[in-house]
Amino acid sequence: MRIVCIFLAGLMVVLTAPATRSDQSAALRLELTLAESVALALQNNRLLAHARLDRVVQKFDLRVAEDEFWPDIDIGSALDYGIAWEADQRRLEYDESAFLFPVLTVRLPTGGAFAVGLNSAFRDFGTQDAYTASPSLHFVQPLLKGGGVEVATANLRNARRQEEIHVLSFKAAVIGIVNSVVSAYRSFIQVQRQVEISARSLQRAREQLDVNRFLIQTGRMAENDAVQTEADIATRELNLTETQNRLDTARLSLINVLDIDSRTQVEPTEALTIAPVSPDLSHSLDTAFARRPDYLQALLFLENIKTNVMVAENNRLWDLSLGASASASGSQQSFRGTLGSALGDVVNRGVYGVGLELSIPFYGDLTRQQRYVRAHTALQQAEHSLAELRQNIDIEVRNAVRDVEVRLRQVELAQRARELAEQKIGIEREKLTVGLSTNFQLVVFEDDLVNAQNSEVRAIIAYLNALTAFDRTLGTTLETWKIDITRLED
């Protein structure tokens, strides 16, 4: 055999595989703790890989939104080549011209915009006066509609909050995967323990049959009394077969969550141990409202809608803008040093203008009011949804706290019941050897022991699952499993 070790998120996973190529169809053996299973699923899960690709687009969307107030440079150009017939001189005249129109535009957080342009022309490249430049400066600032920092930066603020919503959605997806792995892993352990309990019960029944045969040989038991034990063995063999079938189903369910080869023989190595927890209700409620992704998303969504309402209300105002401009007529100059001279013309020979522009919307147009009504209605709906979500979270946390406490008490009772069942069947075996009991009574007590052992396993699994559900309810799953969300996004 050969052993292969791989490392997943700092956790080592051991694979034991056949060394010969002739046995390639044999299954791999994979020993996994619960933490290793979570790490493996987060590495392989296709839905998470899809979410990572979504994050690439979402991060770029934020980058585009944050680029809104960075300068934009547009450059236009043209090339003309003209031919004209000079009739009086009986010859063709050739005209060569090149035009360049660079414009730098800066949007301001106040809602205004500042633009600098330069209309440049290059004509008759062989002559001395080859360059003409006409610089211009323009500024516009809305005073009512579209004016003000709150309105102008609304899209940017919404985009940043939307990015936070995307991050929380990614966290929720990771939490869902973790919970799926934990549930499948513990279900597999539970069935595995049931197989072990069934196998031990079958072994005890076979041992009891040997005891019965000895008692029959010594004349202390009638031969017909052993039939009950033989029937019990057949029943327990059937139960073991059924449990083994459920074990393979649970194995495939876990493999499906881990997204690994279906032939892999997973070997859980996690011990079923419990650590008593006594959650505080008040602290749990505070944690849930501070950490739950769905609640934080609802808060951010509400803020975005409030911003939309503010913008929609602003759009109903009149369009009043303050404008200013400065420009200079072009001058024929040589190419060298002409750019600075041309810009200087704005000061020396510039034409300046300042004015107000007012646009009053036609009152028959209801589209602006429509957008406001929709935004305001969406705000009211979001507030109702947030209140309902807050109430649901309050109830979920209270149920989760109570469930943890009840499940822990059930574990204690199940352990006590299993201990008493073991004592009871031990006493009954001693009574059977001296003729004070029957095989039927022993079979009944054996069934009680098997049920008590299975109940104990179910109680432990239920308690551990209650703790996992408690983490999910509080939004602390990633912290419990020490998962760095930023590393998963890459």
Secondary structure, 3 states (H helix, E strand, C coil): CEEEEEEECCEEEEEEECCCHHHCCCCCEEEECHHHHHHHHHHHCHHHHHHHHHHHHHHHHHHHHHCCCCCEEEEEEEEEEEEEEECCCCEEEEEEEEEEEEEEEEECCCCCEEEEEEEEEEECCCCCCCEEEEEEEEEEEECCCCCCHHHHCHHHHHHHHHHHHHHHHHHHHHHHHHHHHHHHHHHHHHHHHHHHHHHHHHHHHHHHHHHHHHHHHCCCCCHHHHHHHHHHHHHHHHHHHHHHHHHHHHHHHHHHHHCCCCCCEEEECCCCCCCCCCCCHHHHHHHHHHHCHHHHHHHHHHHHHHHHHHHHHHCCCCEEEEEEEEECCCEEECCCCHHHHHHHHHHHCCEEEEEEEEECCCCCCCHHHHHHHHHHHHHHHHHHHHHHHHHHHHHHHHHHHHHHHHHHHHHHHHHHHHHHHHHHHHHHHHHHHCCCCCHHHHHHHHHHHHHHHHHHHHHHHHHHHHHHHHHHHHCCHHHHCCCCHHHHHC
